[in-house]
Amino acid sequence: MKSKTEITPFREAGELLWELLLFSAATVLSYRCSRRESYPASGFFLIAVAFFLYFRNRSREGGLLNLPGLFALGLLGGEGIACFHLSRLGTVWSRETWLSFYLSYLVFLPLYRLFCRLLRERTGRKERAENMQRRDRAQDAERAVQNAEIPRHAAGGIAIALGGLLVLSTLCFLIEAAVLGFIPLFTVATPHAYSSFHLPGIHYFTTLSVLCPSIALLYRLTRRDTAGDTEKRRSLLQRIGGDPLFFLGLLLPWLLTVLMVSRFQFLFSVLLLLFTAYFCGLRLRRERLLAVFLGMLVIYVLLTAERAHSIRYLNEIFEMKNPAMPIFVTQPYMYIANNYDNFNVMTEQLTEHSHGMRMLYPFVTLSALKYLVELPLAFPLFTTKAELTTVTLLYDAWYDFGIPGVLLFSAALSFLSALCTERLRRAENPFACLIAAQLAFYLLFSFFTTWFSNPSTLFYLVWSIFFYIFYGICNKNKRKA
């Protein structure tokens, strides 16, 4: 007999249909308002439906950082902000632009639900088969004893991963500084110092430090699981001071991002830490979150000042319709809105698709295949201005195959998200939290760039998956011992 709280497939399909119909209606209304130049109304409809989808998925998934909800906020909410057209760089969007963002989420959401159900059923069958293989309660008791030893053993494995990553990234940073002869923070009046601080191949390992704060958290949590009551009652500062590896893993990566004057690397590492903490079940009080936010804001402003970009220079590039609009409004707005305008420029000016080469670029780069085989990789970037090069998550998918490419990419993204959700639900491996945190970040900031055709993104994911497998092997060997 089914429980009252269990959602039947029929009811689930009905709720999904209702969500998609409301989403479709909001998109049509936004499109019509945009054509009539009612830009505030156009943006309102998309932002409203983005929040509606987020809270619906939050209620369904039971989590603040639910992946389909974050994707709605990032992609559709960003589209709504762009629909305000506060800059003269924004133009009337083509139908291909509207269809691309609409169809992307229209494909993503139902496939995500379908893949989640299929993976959950497969996991259930596997767990039932494993339970049938247990012969008696003695085996269960033995398994419980072995599982109780996992955290201490896992802490050692995570410590090796954290220490090795810290040494590797710091060493690569020192190599880059020695070879290039400068450190970006100590340059004067050099707006693009970070862009010049780059040695091919080496820089990927330098930026791996962004994973270290999150791994330090996993390391700390596994140690806490085996700590005594006295250890657990110690304050945060006492815990940090008493654990040099945790201290270095938390602060050294942020120091490196400041030395490189990389605002993105700094914000990414901090948000990745917060997302990982959430997926691990930690909840920060509001005053601590406020303190973290203020600290991030201060460092972000200082790094912006070090980049030597004047407010006048930025306002000239942004070309806002209201020149009196303050820079703390125009800069975040343009970092969102202009990306959609860049996408629209591509749909209007692209004459030949790249047939998969842009999406395959990370694999070609990281495998060094581009040095062995001559491949067409130099494709023009279509933007409203040469200085504004950020684009949306769907840019390269459309560049490769047009709308069919967007559909295929969205389907693949839905499967990846469902797989990550299922792995996280089983809670067998703490590095699943790190992988989920990265995916949550990329979906939430889907308005910003082509994350999944970026070599750095793939590099971080590959290393995270490696640590996931390494952790699993360590625990498997421990059970056999």
JOGIQUI-V883183 format. One record per backbone hydrogen bond with DSSP energy under -0.5 kcal/mol. CO is the residue of the C=O (numbers start at 1). NH is the residue of the N-H. If there is no record, write none. Layout:
co=CO nh=NH
co=CO nh=NH
This chain:
co=3 nh=6
co=6 nh=8
co=8 nh=12
co=9 nh=13
co=10 nh=14
co=11 nh=15
co=12 nh=16
co=13 nh=17
co=14 nh=18
co=15 nh=19
co=16 nh=20
co=17 nh=21
co=18 nh=22
co=19 nh=23
co=20 nh=24
co=21 nh=25
co=22 nh=26
co=23 nh=27
co=24 nh=28
co=25 nh=29
co=26 nh=30
co=27 nh=31
co=28 nh=32
co=29 nh=33
co=30 nh=34
co=31 nh=35
co=32 nh=36
co=33 nh=38
co=34 nh=37
co=37 nh=39
co=38 nh=42
co=39 nh=43
co=40 nh=44
co=41 nh=45
co=42 nh=46
co=43 nh=47
co=44 nh=48
co=45 nh=49
co=46 nh=50
co=47 nh=51
co=48 nh=52
co=49 nh=53
co=50 nh=54
co=51 nh=55
co=52 nh=56
co=53 nh=57
co=54 nh=58
co=55 nh=59
co=56 nh=60
co=57 nh=61
co=58 nh=62
co=58 nh=63
co=63 nh=66
co=64 nh=66
co=66 nh=70
co=67 nh=71
co=68 nh=72
co=69 nh=73
co=70 nh=74
co=71 nh=75
co=71 nh=76
co=72 nh=76
co=72 nh=77
co=73 nh=78
co=74 nh=78
co=75 nh=79
co=76 nh=80
co=77 nh=81
co=78 nh=82
co=79 nh=83
co=81 nh=84
co=82 nh=85
co=86 nh=321
co=87 nh=90
co=94 nh=98
co=95 nh=99
co=96 nh=100
co=97 nh=101
co=98 nh=102
co=99 nh=103
co=100 nh=104
co=101 nh=105
co=102 nh=106
co=103 nh=107
co=104 nh=108
co=105 nh=109
co=106 nh=110
co=107 nh=111
co=108 nh=112
co=109 nh=113
co=110 nh=114
co=111 nh=115
co=112 nh=116
co=113 nh=117
co=114 nh=118
co=115 nh=119
co=116 nh=120
co=117 nh=121
co=118 nh=122
co=119 nh=123
co=120 nh=124
co=121 nh=125
co=122 nh=126
co=123 nh=127
co=124 nh=128
co=125 nh=129
co=126 nh=130
co=127 nh=131
co=128 nh=132
co=129 nh=133
co=130 nh=133
co=131 nh=134
co=133 nh=135
co=136 nh=139
co=136 nh=140
co=137 nh=141
co=138 nh=142
co=139 nh=143
co=140 nh=144
co=141 nh=145
co=142 nh=146
co=143 nh=147
co=144 nh=148
co=145 nh=149
co=146 nh=149
co=147 nh=150
co=147 nh=151
co=149 nh=153
co=150 nh=154
co=151 nh=155
co=152 nh=156
co=153 nh=157
co=154 nh=158
co=155 nh=159
co=156 nh=160
co=157 nh=161
co=158 nh=162
co=159 nh=163
co=160 nh=164
co=161 nh=165
co=162 nh=166
co=163 nh=167
co=164 nh=168
co=165 nh=169
co=166 nh=170
co=167 nh=171
co=168 nh=172
co=169 nh=173
co=170 nh=174
co=171 nh=175
co=172 nh=176
co=173 nh=177
co=174 nh=178
co=175 nh=179
co=176 nh=180
co=177 nh=181
co=183 nh=186
co=184 nh=187
co=190 nh=193
co=192 nh=196
co=193 nh=197
co=194 nh=197
co=196 nh=198
co=198 nh=200
co=199 nh=202
co=199 nh=203
co=200 nh=202
co=201 nh=205
co=202 nh=205
co=202 nh=206
co=203 nh=207
co=206 nh=209
co=207 nh=210
co=208 nh=211
co=209 nh=212
co=209 nh=213
co=211 nh=215
co=212 nh=216
co=213 nh=217
co=214 nh=218
co=215 nh=219
co=216 nh=220
co=217 nh=221
co=218 nh=222
co=219 nh=223
co=220 nh=224
co=221 nh=225
co=222 nh=226
co=223 nh=226
co=224 nh=227
co=228 nh=232
co=229 nh=233
co=230 nh=234
co=231 nh=234
co=235 nh=239
co=236 nh=240
co=237 nh=241
co=238 nh=242
co=240 nh=243
co=243 nh=247
co=244 nh=248
co=245 nh=249
co=246 nh=250
co=247 nh=251
co=248 nh=252
co=248 nh=253
co=251 nh=255
co=252 nh=256
co=253 nh=257
co=254 nh=258
co=255 nh=259
co=256 nh=260
co=257 nh=262
co=258 nh=261
co=259 nh=185
co=261 nh=263
co=262 nh=266
co=263 nh=267
co=264 nh=268
co=265 nh=269
co=266 nh=270
co=267 nh=271
co=268 nh=272
co=269 nh=273
co=270 nh=274
co=271 nh=275
co=272 nh=276
co=273 nh=277
co=274 nh=278
co=275 nh=279
co=276 nh=280
co=277 nh=282
co=278 nh=281
co=285 nh=289
co=286 nh=290
co=287 nh=291
co=288 nh=292
co=289 nh=293
co=290 nh=294
co=291 nh=295
co=292 nh=296
co=293 nh=297
co=294 nh=298
co=295 nh=299
co=296 nh=300
co=297 nh=301
co=298 nh=302
co=299 nh=303
co=300 nh=304
co=301 nh=305
co=302 nh=306
co=303 nh=307
co=304 nh=309
co=305 nh=308
co=308 nh=310
co=310 nh=314
co=311 nh=315
co=312 nh=316
co=313 nh=317
co=314 nh=318
co=315 nh=319
co=319 nh=88
co=321 nh=323
co=322 nh=325
co=326 nh=329
co=326 nh=330
co=327 nh=331
co=329 nh=333
co=330 nh=334
co=331 nh=335
co=332 nh=336
co=333 nh=336
co=333 nh=337
co=334 nh=338
co=336 nh=339
co=336 nh=340
co=337 nh=340
co=337 nh=341
co=338 nh=342
co=339 nh=343
co=339 nh=392
co=340 nh=344
co=341 nh=345
co=342 nh=346
co=343 nh=347
co=344 nh=348
co=345 nh=349
co=346 nh=350
co=354 nh=357
co=356 nh=360
co=358 nh=361
co=360 nh=364
co=361 nh=365
co=362 nh=366
co=363 nh=367
co=364 nh=369
co=364 nh=370
co=365 nh=368
co=368 nh=371
co=368 nh=372
co=369 nh=372
co=369 nh=373
co=373 nh=375
co=375 nh=377
co=377 nh=379
co=380 nh=382
co=381 nh=383
co=385 nh=388
co=387 nh=389
co=388 nh=385
co=392 nh=395
co=394 nh=398
co=395 nh=399
co=396 nh=400
co=397 nh=401
co=398 nh=402
co=399 nh=354
co=400 nh=355
co=401 nh=404
co=402 nh=406
co=403 nh=407
co=404 nh=408
co=405 nh=409
co=406 nh=410
co=407 nh=411
co=408 nh=412
co=409 nh=413
co=410 nh=414
co=411 nh=415
co=412 nh=416
co=413 nh=417
co=414 nh=418
co=415 nh=419
co=416 nh=420
co=417 nh=421
co=418 nh=422
co=419 nh=423
co=420 nh=424
co=421 nh=425
co=422 nh=426
co=423 nh=427
co=423 nh=428
co=429 nh=432
co=430 nh=433
co=430 nh=434
co=431 nh=435
co=432 nh=436
co=433 nh=437
co=434 nh=438
co=435 nh=439
co=436 nh=440
co=437 nh=441
co=438 nh=442
co=439 nh=443
co=440 nh=444
co=441 nh=445
co=443 nh=446
co=445 nh=448
co=445 nh=449
co=446 nh=393
co=448 nh=391
co=449 nh=451
co=450 nh=453
co=451 nh=454
co=453 nh=455
co=454 nh=458
co=455 nh=459
co=456 nh=460
co=457 nh=461
co=458 nh=462
co=459 nh=463
co=460 nh=464
co=461 nh=465
co=462 nh=466
co=463 nh=467
co=464 nh=468
co=465 nh=469
co=466 nh=470
co=467 nh=471
co=468 nh=472
co=469 nh=473
co=470 nh=474
co=471 nh=475
co=472 nh=476
co=473 nh=477
co=474 nh=478
co=475 nh=479
co=476 nh=480
co=477 nh=481
